[in-house]
Amino acid sequence: MTTFDYHTARHLMTDGEQDQELARRKQRLHELGLGDHPDPEFDAFAARLAEGAAGLAQLGGGTPYAMVNLITDHQYFTGLYAPPAEWADPSAAEQPGKPEVSRIMERDHGYCPHVVGRRTALVLPDVCAYPRFAGNPVVDQIGIRTYMGAPLIDPVTDVTLGTVCVVDTEPRPWGRQAQEGLEFIKTQARSLMDILKERDRAAS
């Protein structure tokens, strides 16, 4: 679960007492062989996710960021796709490229902890249009302006392992209708879970 801090407008998941699934999540991730290390298959998945999201938003030549995010004591992007710098807007001389994104992030940054706590998908075409989300650190530190994310719920344990998500530095209309982005990211989460289920079967 998450706690909302009305003074900072942040969703906080800062200790095990607030995250009732933390111990079970760590155990299940260990069983699945997942942890704080890049996963080439998930990196490839994130690249496909970014490409699909770009088509959904009709971005033309550019792509957003996309991640497979596992949440334990911190957030770790075991799958990560970051847009090449040459796709940045050349007219933005003061910001010649997209900001770099690390694979690791604190648990009170971004919107994935909220998705994990709610166990439901979240689509924010413009995070600044929602007061409860506009004050998040990723807005000021990285310039994130849009988000799509869906939870990865393990069918064996019913534990939420993390999320698949898409973010970008410009507001994005995720589809011509509001429901399109929601259905897209939920479908992507199911696809990622299919990969995990296949791995689990192969290992047993």
C-alpha positions in Angstrom: 0.0 0.0 0.0 1.0 3.6 -0.3 0.8 6.7 1.9 0.0 10.1 0.4 1.9 13.0 1.9 -0.3 16.1 1.4 2.6 18.4 2.3 4.8 17.2 -0.5 2.1 15.8 -2.8 4.1 12.5 -3.0 3.0 8.9 -2.7 5.3 7.4 -0.1 6.4 3.8 0.1 9.3 4.1 2.4 9.3 1.1 4.7 8.1 -2.5 5.1 5.1 -1.5 7.3 3.7 0.6 4.5 4.3 -2.1 1.9 2.5 -5.2 3.2 3.7 -7.3 0.2 7.4 -6.4 0.5 8.7 -9.6 2.1 6.6 -11.8 -0.1 7.5 -9.8 -3.2 11.3 -10.2 -2.4 10.8 -13.9 -2.0 8.9 -14.4 -5.2 11.3 -12.3 -7.2 14.2 -14.4 -5.8 12.3 -17.6 -6.9 11.9 -16.1 -10.4 15.6 -15.2 -10.6 14.8 -11.5 -10.7 16.7 -8.8 -8.9 18.9 -5.8 -9.3 20.5 -6.7 -12.6 19.6 -5.9 -16.2 17.6 -8.5 -18.0 18.3 -8.6 -21.8 14.9 -10.0 -22.6 13.2 -7.3 -20.5 15.3 -4.6 -22.2 14.1 -5.9 -25.5 10.5 -5.9 -24.2 10.9 -2.3 -23.0 12.1 -1.3 -26.5 9.0 -2.9 -28.0 6.9 -1.2 -25.4 8.3 2.2 -26.2 7.8 1.6 -30.0 4.1 0.6 -29.4 3.6 3.6 -27.1 5.1 5.9 -29.7 2.6 4.6 -32.3 -0.2 5.1 -29.9 0.7 8.7 -29.3 1.6 9.2 -33.0 5.0 10.6 -32.1 6.5 10.2 -35.6 10.3 9.8 -35.3 10.7 9.8 -31.5 10.0 7.3 -28.8 9.3 7.7 -25.0 11.1 5.9 -22.2 9.8 2.5 -21.2 10.6 0.2 -18.2 10.0 -3.1 -16.5 10.1 -1.9 -12.9 10.6 -4.2 -9.9 9.9 -2.6 -6.5 11.6 -3.8 -3.3 13.5 -1.4 -1.0 13.9 0.7 -4.1 12.7 0.7 -7.7 14.9 -1.2 -10.2 14.4 -1.0 -13.9 15.4 -4.6 -14.9 14.1 -3.7 -18.3 14.9 -0.2 -19.6 14.6 1.6 -22.9 15.8 5.2 -23.2 15.4 7.3 -26.4 18.6 8.1 -28.2 19.8 11.7 -27.8 19.6 12.4 -31.5 15.8 12.2 -31.3 15.6 15.2 -29.0 14.2 18.5 -30.3 17.1 20.3 -31.9 15.4 23.7 -31.3 15.7 23.1 -27.5 19.3 24.4 -27.3 19.2 24.6 -23.5 18.3 20.9 -23.4 20.1 19.2 -26.3 19.0 15.6 -25.4 16.7 13.6 -23.4 17.7 13.3 -19.7 19.6 10.2 -18.7 17.7 7.7 -16.6 19.4 5.4 -14.1 18.2 1.9 -13.6 17.6 2.5 -9.9 15.2 5.0 -8.3 14.0 5.8 -4.8 10.6 4.4 -3.8 8.9 7.8 -3.4 9.9 8.9 -6.9 7.6 8.4 -9.9 4.2 6.8 -10.1 4.9 3.1 -10.1 4.6 2.8 -6.3 1.1 4.2 -6.6 0.2 1.6 -9.3 1.7 -1.2 -7.1 -0.3 0.0 -4.1 -3.6 0.3 -6.0 -2.9 -2.9 -8.1 -4.5 -1.1 -11.0 -3.3 0.6 -14.2 -2.8 4.4 -14.3 -2.6 6.7 -17.3 -1.6 10.3 -16.9 -1.5 12.2 -20.3 -0.2 15.2 -18.4 1.0 14.7 -14.8 0.8 18.4 -14.1 -3.0 18.4 -14.8 -3.4 16.4 -11.5 -2.4 18.2 -8.3 -1.7 15.0 -6.4 0.8 13.9 -9.0 2.3 17.2 -10.2 4.6 17.6 -7.2 6.5 14.3 -7.7 10.3 14.5 -7.7 10.6 13.1 -11.3 8.8 16.2 -12.6 11.5 18.6 -11.3 14.5 16.3 -11.5 14.0 14.6 -14.8 11.2 16.6 -16.4 8.7 13.8 -16.7 5.3 15.1 -17.9 3.4 11.9 -18.8 3.0 8.4 -17.5 1.3 5.0 -18.3 1.8 2.1 -16.0 0.2 -1.2 -15.1 0.9 -3.7 -12.3 2.6 -7.1 -12.7 0.5 -9.4 -10.5 1.9 -12.9 -10.0 -0.8 -15.5 -10.7 0.8 -18.0 -8.3 1.1 -15.8 -5.2 -1.2 -12.8 -6.1 1.7 -10.5 -5.2 2.3 -7.4 -7.2 5.9 -7.7 -8.4 6.3 -4.3 -10.0 5.1 -2.6 -13.2 5.5 -2.0 -16.8 5.5 1.7 -17.6 6.1 4.4 -20.2 7.1 8.0 -19.4 8.1 11.0 -21.4 9.2 14.6 -21.1 6.2 16.0 -22.9 2.4 15.6 -22.3 1.1 12.8 -24.5 -2.4 11.9 -25.7 -2.1 8.1 -25.3 -4.5 7.2 -28.1 -7.4 9.0 -29.7 -9.6 8.1 -26.8 -8.7 7.9 -23.1 -9.4 4.2 -22.9 -6.8 3.3 -25.5 -3.8 4.0 -23.3 -5.3 2.1 -20.4 -6.0 -1.0 -22.5 -2.6 -0.8 -24.2 -0.6 -0.7 -21.0 -2.7 -3.5 -19.4 -2.1 -5.7 -22.4 1.6 -5.0 -22.1 1.6 -6.1 -18.5 -0.2 -9.3 -19.4 2.4 -10.0 -22.1 5.3 -9.5 -19.6 3.6 -11.8 -17.1 3.3 -14.4 -19.9 7.1 -14.3 -20.3 7.5 -14.7 -16.5 5.1 -17.7 -16.4 7.0 -19.4 -19.2 10.3 -18.9 -17.4 8.7 -20.3 -14.2 7.4 -23.4 -16.0 10.8 -23.9 -17.6 12.6 -23.7 -14.3 10.3 -26.1 -12.5 
